[in-house]
Amino acid sequence: MKNYPFGSGSPKSFLAYPRGDFDLESGTIKRARKPKSSLPVPIKMFKSLGNRLHYYYKLHPLLVFFISLSFGITILTIFSLYESRYRVVSSNRKFDMGSDNYPFAKLQNLVMVAGHSVYTSSSCEKVDKEDSWFLESYQKHSGQAATFLTHIQEGVEIAAKDDGALLLFSGGETRKDAGPRSEAQSYWTVAESKGWFGKQENVRWRALTEEHARDSFENLLFSVCRFRELTGTYPYNITVVSYDFKEDRFAHLHRSAIRFPEARFFYSGTPASSTSKEAAMKGEALVRAQFQEDPYGCLGSLRHKKVGRDPFHRSIPYPSGCPEIEGLFTYCAAAPYPGSLPWQI
């Protein structure tokens, strides 16, 4: 028998059976079991927590139910408290980012002149004469027209002293027999005819109108919304120009109704004509009492009066231009409006 050397040139060794466990009896190969992959730690924690909760639920189902219910109510309460504030903040961010779209974005303060009548003359030569204005019976007093002119001039003078102020004449088309002419446009036209009392270059470009208000509360609320439409923000300071006997109505009742800060609200009152002062004071006492019971003018006689001052059924565009205070336009109660407001952030 020949002996074959085993060296580098000898045939290579081979495996008689594939890798794995070989069963001699069956002649088959047993595949090795793969180790189970380990779950991530967070999943293990949640799975363990779920098992524990399930265990406790079986032992004390009512206790677990009431705990879950209390937790859910707490979350909903917290969410409801912060939802409105979040919407206001996010809205402020939106119009801050898009300030280039507003024609008067740099103006910060509002000067509002409340309208009281419609100018009906075909010319502007006699703006201080009663027959140039449409007057109700209670307004037909000597010197009444001159008081309107005083309001207009006062508004212009105040705006001229504040380069950051927007001047708004406020008042809608309130008199049917005067035709579709607004109080606000009447005041603007008179100011134009008077050359803006020597302040044309300074004031005219930032003097506009709010032409839908039907009462004093709407003079204020609608002008605030109009300011938002024109500037993209809400006024920091508000100055109202009207008769001196209406100061309490504006500075207390209306300001409180919209919860505007007292320290940033100013009032400039001018006197009524000497022939109408006594009657005006009596009428004001009545109206003030009505607004004390109905701060938002949405019930009874105040609402009826507003309907009567809309003879041409004008569609009011607000609050589309000031969505952050939409609730003020639909709220109707004796208590102050409870929602969040932009000037209180």
Residue pairs with C-beta under 8 A, 6 or more apart in sequence:
4 10
17 29
18 29
20 29
20 30
20 31
20 32
21 29
21 30
21 32
22 28
22 29
22 30
23 29
23 30
39 47
53 64
56 63
56 64
57 64
84 339
84 340
85 340
85 345
87 324
87 340
88 324
88 340
88 341
88 342
88 345
89 345
91 323
91 324
91 342
92 233
92 324
92 342
92 345
95 102
95 232
95 233
96 232
96 233
98 232
99 105
99 232
101 232
102 230
102 231
102 232
103 230
104 166
104 206
104 230
104 231
105 231
105 232
105 233
106 164
106 231
107 164
107 165
107 166
107 206
107 230
107 231
108 164
108 165
108 231
108 233
108 235
108 236
108 237
109 162
109 164
109 165
109 166
109 235
109 236
109 237
109 238
109 239
110 165
110 166
110 168
110 223
110 224
110 227
110 235
110 237
110 238
110 239
111 155
111 158
111 159
111 162
111 165
111 166
111 167
111 168
111 239
111 241
112 155
112 168
112 170
112 210
112 219
112 220
112 223
112 238
112 239
112 240
112 241
113 151
113 152
113 154
113 155
113 167
113 168
113 169
113 170
113 187
113 241
113 242
114 151
114 170
114 171
114 213
114 216
114 219
114 240
114 241
114 242
114 246
114 250
115 169
115 170
115 171
115 182
115 183
115 184
115 186
115 187
115 213
115 219
116 139
116 147
116 148
116 151
116 171
116 183
116 242
117 133
117 134
117 135
117 139
117 145
117 148
117 175
117 183
117 186
118 133
118 134
118 173
118 174
118 175
118 178
118 179
118 181
118 182
118 183
118 186
119 127
119 132
119 133
119 134
119 181
119 186
119 187
119 189
119 190
120 132
120 133
120 134
120 178
120 179
120 181
121 127
121 131
121 132
121 133
124 189
124 190
124 192
124 193
126 132
127 145
127 149
127 190
127 193
127 194
128 145
128 146
128 149
129 145
130 140
130 141
130 142
130 144
130 145
132 145
133 144
133 145
133 148
133 186
134 175
134 177
134 178
135 144
136 175
138 276
138 279
138 283
139 276
141 273
141 275
141 276
142 273
142 275
143 273
143 274
143 275
143 276
144 273
144 276
146 273
147 243
147 270
147 271
147 272
147 273
148 187
148 190
149 190
149 194
150 270
151 187
151 241
151 242
151 270
152 169
152 187
152 190
152 191
152 194
153 194
153 197
154 241
154 268
154 270
155 167
155 169
155 241
156 167
156 191
156 196
156 197
156 199
156 203
156 207
157 197
157 199
158 165
158 167
158 239
158 241
158 268
159 165
159 166
159 167
159 199
159 203
159 206
159 207
160 199
160 202
160 203
163 202
165 206
165 239
166 206
166 208
166 227
166 230
166 231
166 235
167 203
167 206
167 207
167 208
168 184
168 207
168 208
168 209
168 210
168 223
168 226
168 227
169 183
169 184
169 185
169 187
169 188
169 191
169 207
169 208
169 209
169 210
170 183
170 184
170 209
170 210
170 213
170 219
170 222
170 223
170 226
171 182
171 183
171 184
171 186
171 187
171 210
171 211
171 213
171 219
172 182
172 183
172 184
172 211
172 212
172 213
172 214
172 309
172 310
172 314
173 180
173 181
173 182
173 183
173 211
173 310
173 311
173 312
173 314
174 182
174 183
174 214
174 309
174 310
174 311
175 311
176 311
176 312
180 312
182 209
182 211
183 211
184 209
184 210
184 211
184 213
185 209
185 211
187 209
188 207
188 208
188 209
191 197
191 204
191 207
192 204
196 203
196 204
196 207
208 226
208 230
210 219
210 222
210 223
210 226
212 218
212 222
212 314
212 316
212 317
212 318
213 219
213 222
213 223
214 305
214 306
214 309
214 310
215 297
215 302
215 305
215 306
215 309
216 242
216 246
216 249
216 250
216 254
216 287
217 254
217 257
217 291
217 295
217 296
217 297
218 297
218 306
219 240
220 238
220 240
220 250
220 254
220 255
220 258
221 254
221 258
221 318
221 328
221 329
222 316
222 318
224 234
224 235
224 238
224 258
224 322
224 325
225 318
225 319
225 321
225 322
225 325
226 318
226 321
227 234
227 235
228 234
228 321
228 322
228 324
228 325
229 321
229 322
234 322
234 324
234 325
234 342
234 343
235 343
236 264
236 343
237 264
237 265
237 266
238 255
238 260
238 264
238 265
238 266
239 265
239 266
239 267
239 268
240 250
240 251
240 265
240 266
240 267
240 268
241 268
241 269
241 270
242 250
242 267
242 269
242 270
243 269
243 270
243 271
243 272
243 280
244 269
244 270
244 271
244 272
245 269
245 272
245 277
245 280
245 281
245 284
246 269
246 284
247 267
247 269
248 288
249 284
249 287
249 288
249 291
250 267
251 265
251 267
253 288
253 291
253 292
253 295
254 291
254 295
255 262
255 265
256 295
256 336
257 295
257 296
257 336
257 337
258 325
258 328
258 337
258 341
259 336
259 337
259 341
259 343
259 344
260 343
261 343
261 344
264 343
271 277
272 280
290 300
290 301
290 302
291 297
291 302
293 334
294 300
294 302
294 303
294 334
295 334
295 336
296 328
296 331
296 332
296 333
296 337
297 303
297 306
298 331
298 332
299 332
318 329
319 325
319 326
319 328
319 329
324 341
324 342
325 341
325 342
327 337
327 339
328 337
328 339
328 341
331 337
331 339
